[in-house]
Amino acid sequence: MALVPGAGANKDIVNYKQHESCKTCAHFYLQSSSCDIVDGNISADASCNRWELVDRRNEGKDGEFYKEQYNKKKG
């Protein structure tokens, strides 16, 4: 991969986060385009400062497991 010359702002200054988007966030629900934290319709390609990595250990669980997790978050 070649180095790309700088175009201006440092990545730290603009809060650049590779691979962080709502579709990979623990708070995002793809089917309803909604979020546990942010109101309104949420774009899967967006991101915010509350982003948390999805816990992949929960994959393959049944619907009751996810309902319990959702209720815990609503709390």
N, CA, C and O atoms as a GROMACS GRO file, in nm:
protein
  300
    1MET      N    1   0.084  -0.117   0.000
    1MET     CA    2   0.000   0.000   0.000
    1MET      C    3   0.089   0.124   0.000
    1MET      O    4   0.183   0.133   0.079
    2ALA      N    5   0.061   0.217  -0.086
    2ALA     CA    6   0.140   0.340  -0.097
    2ALA      C    7   0.093   0.443   0.005
    2ALA      O    8  -0.024   0.447   0.043
    3LEU      N    9   0.185   0.526   0.047
    3LEU     CA   10   0.150   0.635   0.136
    3LEU      C   11   0.079   0.745   0.058
    3LEU      O   12   0.119   0.781  -0.052
    4VAL      N   13  -0.026   0.797   0.117
    4VAL     CA   14  -0.103   0.904   0.054
    4VAL      C   15  -0.061   1.035   0.118
    4VAL      O   16  -0.058   1.046   0.241
    5PRO      N   17  -0.028   1.135   0.036
    5PRO     CA   18   0.013   1.264   0.093
    5PRO      C   19  -0.100   1.328   0.172
    5PRO      O   20  -0.217   1.313   0.138
    6GLY      N   21  -0.065   1.399   0.278
    6GLY     CA   22  -0.164   1.464   0.362
    6GLY      C   23  -0.243   1.570   0.288
    6GLY      O   24  -0.191   1.640   0.202
    7ALA      N   25  -0.372   1.580   0.323
    7ALA     CA   26  -0.459   1.677   0.258
    7ALA      C   27  -0.501   1.787   0.354
    7ALA      O   28  -0.571   1.880   0.314
    8GLY      N   29  -0.460   1.779   0.479
    8GLY     CA   30  -0.499   1.884   0.573
    8GLY      C   31  -0.503   1.836   0.716
    8GLY      O   32  -0.399   1.830   0.782
    9ALA      N   33  -0.621   1.803   0.766
    9ALA     CA   34  -0.642   1.775   0.907
    9ALA      C   35  -0.587   1.638   0.949
    9ALA      O   36  -0.593   1.541   0.874
   10ASN      N   37  -0.535   1.634   1.068
   10ASN     CA   38  -0.487   1.510   1.129
   10ASN      C   39  -0.607   1.422   1.165
   10ASN      O   40  -0.712   1.474   1.205
   11LYS      N   41  -0.594   1.291   1.151
   11LYS     CA   42  -0.705   1.199   1.179
   11LYS      C   43  -0.754   1.211   1.324
   11LYS      O   44  -0.874   1.198   1.348
   12ASP      N   45  -0.665   1.235   1.418
   12ASP     CA   46  -0.706   1.250   1.558
   12ASP      C   47  -0.794   1.373   1.578
   12ASP      O   48  -0.887   1.370   1.659
   13ILE      N   49  -0.765   1.478   1.506
   13ILE     CA   50  -0.841   1.602   1.520
   13ILE      C   51  -0.984   1.586   1.470
   13ILE      O   52  -1.077   1.643   1.528
   14VAL      N   53  -1.004   1.509   1.364
   14VAL     CA   54  -1.137   1.493   1.305
   14VAL      C   55  -1.210   1.370   1.359
   14VAL      O   56  -1.315   1.333   1.307
   15ASN      N   57  -1.154   1.305   1.462
   15ASN     CA   58  -1.216   1.188   1.525
   15ASN      C   59  -1.236   1.074   1.426
   15ASN      O   60  -1.339   1.006   1.430
   16TYR      N   61  -1.139   1.052   1.338
   16TYR     CA   62  -1.144   0.943   1.239
   16TYR      C   63  -1.136   0.809   1.310
   16TYR      O   64  -1.051   0.788   1.396
   17LYS      N   65  -1.227   0.717   1.273
   17LYS     CA   66  -1.229   0.584   1.334
   17LYS      C   67  -1.255   0.481   1.226
   17LYS      O   68  -1.367   0.467   1.179
   18GLN      N   69  -1.152   0.411   1.188
   18GLN     CA   70  -1.166   0.308   1.086
   18GLN      C   71  -1.251   0.193   1.138
   18GLN      O   72  -1.238   0.153   1.254
   19HIS      N   73  -1.337   0.142   1.054
   19HIS     CA   74  -1.424   0.027   1.083
   19HIS      C   75  -1.532   0.057   1.186
   19HIS      O   76  -1.600  -0.036   1.230
   20GLU      N   77  -1.550   0.180   1.226
   20GLU     CA   78  -1.655   0.213   1.321
   20GLU      C   79  -1.771   0.275   1.246
   20GLU      O   80  -1.761   0.386   1.195
   21SER      N   81  -1.880   0.203   1.241
   21SER     CA   82  -2.005   0.254   1.187
   21SER      C   83  -2.117   0.191   1.265
   21SER      O   84  -2.097   0.090   1.333
   22CYS      N   85  -2.235   0.247   1.255
   22CYS     CA   86  -2.348   0.196   1.333
   22CYS      C   87  -2.374   0.048   1.308
   22CYS      O   88  -2.415  -0.024   1.399
   23LYS      N   89  -2.350   0.002   1.186
   23LYS     CA   90  -2.379  -0.139   1.158
   23LYS      C   91  -2.291  -0.234   1.237
   23LYS      O   92  -2.323  -0.353   1.245
   24THR      N   93  -2.180  -0.186   1.296
   24THR     CA   94  -2.094  -0.271   1.378
   24THR      C   95  -2.104  -0.236   1.525
   24THR      O   96  -2.021  -0.279   1.605
   25CYS      N   97  -2.204  -0.158   1.562
   25CYS     CA   98  -2.219  -0.110   1.699
   25CYS      C   99  -2.316  -0.198   1.777
   25CYS      O  100  -2.415  -0.248   1.723
   26ALA      N  101  -2.288  -0.216   1.904
   26ALA     CA  102  -2.372  -0.297   1.993
   26ALA      C  103  -2.508  -0.234   2.018
   26ALA      O  104  -2.600  -0.304   2.060
   27HIS      N  105  -2.522  -0.105   1.994
   27HIS     CA  106  -2.648  -0.036   2.022
   27HIS      C  107  -2.741  -0.028   1.901
   27HIS      O  108  -2.855   0.018   1.915
   28PHE      N  109  -2.695  -0.071   1.784
   28PHE     CA  110  -2.769  -0.055   1.658
   28PHE      C  111  -2.854  -0.178   1.626
   28PHE      O  112  -2.809  -0.292   1.646
   29TYR      N  113  -2.976  -0.156   1.575
   29TYR     CA  114  -3.066  -0.262   1.530
   29TYR      C  115  -3.091  -0.245   1.381
   29TYR      O  116  -3.161  -0.152   1.340
   30LEU      N  117  -3.034  -0.333   1.301
   30LEU     CA  118  -3.041  -0.322   1.156
   30LEU      C  119  -3.184  -0.328   1.104
   30LEU      O  120  -3.220  -0.250   1.016
   31GLN      N  121  -3.265  -0.419   1.155
   31GLN     CA  122  -3.400  -0.438   1.104
   31GLN      C  123  -3.485  -0.312   1.115
   31GLN      O  124  -3.568  -0.286   1.028
   32SER      N  125  -3.467  -0.236   1.219
   32SER     CA  126  -3.548  -0.116   1.239
   32SER      C  127  -3.471   0.014   1.218
   32SER      O  128  -3.527   0.122   1.236
   33SER      N  129  -3.344   0.005   1.181
   33SER     CA  130  -3.257   0.123   1.165
   33SER      C  131  -3.269   0.214   1.287
   33SER      O  132  -3.286   0.336   1.275
   34SER      N  133  -3.259   0.153   1.405
   34SER     CA  134  -3.272   0.229   1.528
   34SER      C  135  -3.156   0.199   1.621
   34SER      O  136  -3.072   0.113   1.595
   35CYS      N  137  -3.154   0.273   1.731
   35CYS     CA  138  -3.042   0.266   1.824
   35CYS      C  139  -3.095   0.271   1.967
   35CYS      O  140  -3.200   0.331   1.993
   36ASP      N  141  -3.023   0.208   2.059
   36ASP     CA  142  -3.058   0.213   2.201
   36ASP      C  143  -3.038   0.353   2.260
   36ASP      O  144  -3.103   0.389   2.358
   37ILE      N  145  -2.949   0.430   2.200
   37ILE     CA  146  -2.906   0.556   2.260
   37ILE      C  147  -2.956   0.679   2.185
   37ILE      O  148  -3.000   0.776   2.247
   38VAL      N  149  -2.951   0.675   2.051
   38VAL     CA  150  -2.980   0.792   1.969
   38VAL      C  151  -3.122   0.783   1.912
   38VAL      O  152  -3.162   0.678   1.862
   39ASP      N  153  -3.198   0.890   1.920
   39ASP     CA  154  -3.334   0.895   1.869
   39ASP      C  155  -3.337   0.904   1.717
   39ASP      O  156  -3.242   0.951   1.655
   40GLY      N  157  -3.447   0.860   1.657
   40GLY     CA  158  -3.470   0.876   1.514
   40GLY      C  159  -3.414   0.762   1.432
   40GLY      O  160  -3.359   0.665   1.486
   41ASN      N  161  -3.429   0.775   1.299
   41ASN     CA  162  -3.374   0.675   1.208
   41ASN      C  163  -3.223   0.688   1.205
   41ASN      O  164  -3.168   0.798   1.202
   42ILE      N  165  -3.155   0.572   1.206
   42ILE     CA  166  -3.009   0.570   1.212
   42ILE      C  167  -2.954   0.504   1.086
   42ILE      O  168  -2.997   0.394   1.050
   43SER      N  169  -2.861   0.568   1.021
   43SER     CA  170  -2.795   0.513   0.903
   43SER      C  171  -2.690   0.411   0.947
   43SER      O  172  -2.610   0.439   1.037
   44ALA      N  173  -2.689   0.296   0.884
   44ALA     CA  174  -2.592   0.191   0.917
   44ALA      C  175  -2.448   0.235   0.892
   44ALA      O  176  -2.356   0.180   0.951
   45ASP      N  177  -2.429   0.334   0.805
   45ASP     CA  178  -2.295   0.381   0.771
   45ASP      C  179  -2.250   0.500   0.855
   45ASP      O  180  -2.139   0.549   0.837
   46ALA      N  181  -2.335   0.546   0.946
   46ALA     CA  182  -2.299   0.659   1.031
   46ALA      C  183  -2.224   0.610   1.154
   46ALA      O  184  -2.200   0.490   1.169
   47SER      N  185  -2.186   0.701   1.239
   47SER     CA  186  -2.119   0.666   1.364
   47SER      C  187  -2.133   0.782   1.460
   47SER      O  188  -2.157   0.896   1.419
   48CYS      N  189  -2.120   0.753   1.590
   48CYS     CA  190  -2.122   0.860   1.690
   48CYS      C  191  -2.019   0.829   1.797
   48CYS      O  192  -1.952   0.726   1.791
   49ASN      N  193  -2.005   0.917   1.894
   49ASN     CA  194  -1.902   0.898   1.996
   49ASN      C  195  -1.942   0.798   2.104
   49ASN      O  196  -1.868   0.779   2.201
   50ARG      N  197  -2.057   0.733   2.090
   50ARG     CA  198  -2.100   0.629   2.183
   50ARG      C  199  -2.085   0.489   2.123
   50ARG      O  200  -2.133   0.391   2.180
   51TRP      N  201  -2.018   0.479   2.008
   51TRP     CA  202  -2.002   0.353   1.937
   51TRP      C  203  -1.934   0.249   2.025
   51TRP      O  204  -1.834   0.278   2.090
   52GLU      N  205  -1.990   0.126   2.026
   52GLU     CA  206  -1.930   0.013   2.098
   52GLU      C  207  -1.931  -0.108   2.006
   52GLU      O  208  -2.029  -0.132   1.936
   53LEU      N  209  -1.823  -0.182   2.005
   53LEU     CA  210  -1.813  -0.300   1.920
   53LEU      C  211  -1.917  -0.403   1.959
   53LEU      O  212  -1.939  -0.430   2.077
   54VAL      N  213  -1.982  -0.463   1.859
   54VAL     CA  214  -2.078  -0.570   1.881
   54VAL      C  215  -2.004  -0.688   1.945
   54VAL      O  216  -1.895  -0.724   1.900
   55ASP      N  217  -2.063  -0.746   2.047
   55ASP     CA  218  -2.005  -0.863   2.112
   55ASP      C  219  -2.040  -0.986   2.031
   55ASP      O  220  -2.152  -1.037   2.040
   56ARG      N  221  -1.946  -1.035   1.951
   56ARG     CA  222  -1.971  -1.148   1.860
   56ARG      C  223  -1.993  -1.280   1.935
   56ARG      O  224  -2.038  -1.377   1.875
   57ARG      N  225  -1.962  -1.283   2.063
   57ARG     CA  226  -1.986  -1.405   2.140
   57ARG      C  227  -2.134  -1.435   2.152
   57ARG      O  228  -2.171  -1.548   2.184
   58ASN      N  229  -2.221  -1.337   2.126
   58ASN     CA  230  -2.366  -1.356   2.137
   58ASN      C  231  -2.429  -1.408   2.009
   58ASN      O  232  -2.548  -1.436   2.007
   59GLU      N  233  -2.351  -1.421   1.902
   59GLU     CA  234  -2.407  -1.470   1.777
   59GLU      C  235  -2.458  -1.613   1.793
   59GLU      O  236  -2.396  -1.694   1.862
   60GLY      N  237  -2.569  -1.642   1.729
   60GLY     CA  238  -2.625  -1.775   1.735
   60GLY      C  239  -2.717  -1.797   1.854
   60GLY      O  240  -2.769  -1.907   1.871
   61LYS      N  241  -2.737  -1.697   1.934
   61LYS     CA  242  -2.828  -1.709   2.048
   61LYS      C  243  -2.971  -1.699   1.999
   61LYS      O  244  -2.996  -1.649   1.889
   62ASP      N  245  -3.065  -1.746   2.079
   62ASP     CA  246  -3.205  -1.742   2.039
   62ASP      C  247  -3.268  -1.606   2.070
   62ASP      O  248  -3.205  -1.520   2.131
   63GLY      N  249  -3.391  -1.588   2.026
   63GLY     CA  250  -3.462  -1.462   2.041
   63GLY      C  251  -3.479  -1.420   2.186
   63GLY      O  252  -3.473  -1.301   2.217
   64GLU      N  253  -3.500  -1.515   2.276
   64GLU     CA  254  -3.516  -1.482   2.417
   64GLU      C  255  -3.390  -1.418   2.476
   64GLU      O  256  -3.397  -1.326   2.557
   65PHE      N  257  -3.275  -1.468   2.434
   65PHE     CA  258  -3.149  -1.412   2.481
   65PHE      C  259  -3.141  -1.264   2.443
   65PHE      O  260  -3.108  -1.180   2.527
   66TYR      N  261  -3.173  -1.232   2.316
   66TYR     CA  262  -3.164  -1.094   2.271
   66TYR      C  263  -3.268  -1.005   2.338
   66TYR      O  264  -3.241  -0.888   2.365
   67LYS      N  265  -3.386  -1.060   2.364
   67LYS     CA  266  -3.489  -0.983   2.434
   67LYS      C  267  -3.441  -0.948   2.574
   67LYS      O  268  -3.460  -0.835   2.619
   68GLU      N  269  -3.379  -1.042   2.644
   68GLU     CA  270  -3.325  -1.016   2.777
   68GLU      C  271  -3.216  -0.910   2.772
   68GLU      O  272  -3.212  -0.821   2.857
   69GLN      N  273  -3.125  -0.919   2.673
   69GLN     CA  274  -3.019  -0.821   2.658
   69GLN      C  275  -3.075  -0.681   2.632
   69GLN      O  276  -3.027  -0.582   2.689
   70TYR      N  277  -3.175  -0.674   2.547
   70TYR     CA  278  -3.239  -0.544   2.516
   70TYR      C  279  -3.302  -0.485   2.641
   70TYR      O  280  -3.287  -0.366   2.668
   71ASN      N  281  -3.372  -0.567   2.716
   71ASN     CA  282  -3.437  -0.519   2.838
   71ASN      C  283  -3.336  -0.474   2.942
   71ASN      O  284  -3.362  -0.379   3.016
   72LYS      N  285  -3.220  -0.540   2.949
   72LYS     CA  286  -3.115  -0.499   3.042
   72LYS      C  287  -3.064  -0.360   3.005
   72LYS      O  288  -3.041  -0.277   3.093
   73LYS      N  289  -3.045  -0.336   2.875
   73LYS     CA  290  -2.994  -0.206   2.830
   73LYS      C  291  -3.094  -0.095   2.858
   73LYS      O  292  -3.054   0.016   2.893
   74LYS      N  293  -3.223  -0.123   2.842
   74LYS     CA  294  -3.326  -0.022   2.865
   74LYS      C  295  -3.339   0.009   3.014
   74LYS      O  296  -3.381   0.118   3.054
   75GLY      N  297  -3.303  -0.089   3.093
   75GLY     CA  298  -3.293  -0.086   3.227
   75GLY      C  299  -3.360  -0.040   3.337
   75GLY      O  300  -3.314  -0.060   3.450
   0.00000   0.00000   0.00000
